[in-house]
Amino acid sequence: MSKLEDFLSAEEEAAIIEAIRSAEKNTSGEIRVHLEAHSEIDAFERAAEVFDFLHMNNTKLSNGVLIYVAVEDRTLVIMGDQGINDVVPPGFWESTKDVIIDQFKSGNVKQGLVDGILMAGEQLKMYFPHGGNDKNELPDKISVG
């Protein structure tokens, strides 16, 4: 498996982590990014495995969001936990996915992820606004598999 540095520079990684922190300031939702080169199984199934592996289903309000990217496969999945899926309309993540893909097509992996993360944060804020006692329940770092 390739290292994170093979996908993103240290500066790009820092910008993505900052976008996660910024997005989470406005919502109790938790956003994670997972990158890997290739998946041997269907991208949605792999994203579900990663979702479980990262304990994203352990948030208090079941409002974790995973942005999963298999770089060599050119696949992207945005997966929300049950608390999100119970309240959002069908196709809720499609506009976020489109923003990310548009940047990816231009070769802007970092900007695609940053834009998608910030958009996800704005969308989450509608349903899961940040409360005074909210804690950061999941790490903001990018995971690589």
ABEGO torsion letter per residue (X at the ends): XBBAAAABBAAAAAAAAAAAAAAAAABABBBBBBBBABBABBAAAAAAAAAAAAGAAABAAGABBBBBBBAAAGBBBBBBBAAAAAABBBGAAAAAAAAAAAAAAAGBAAAAAAAAAAAAAAAAAAABBBBAABBBABBABBBBX
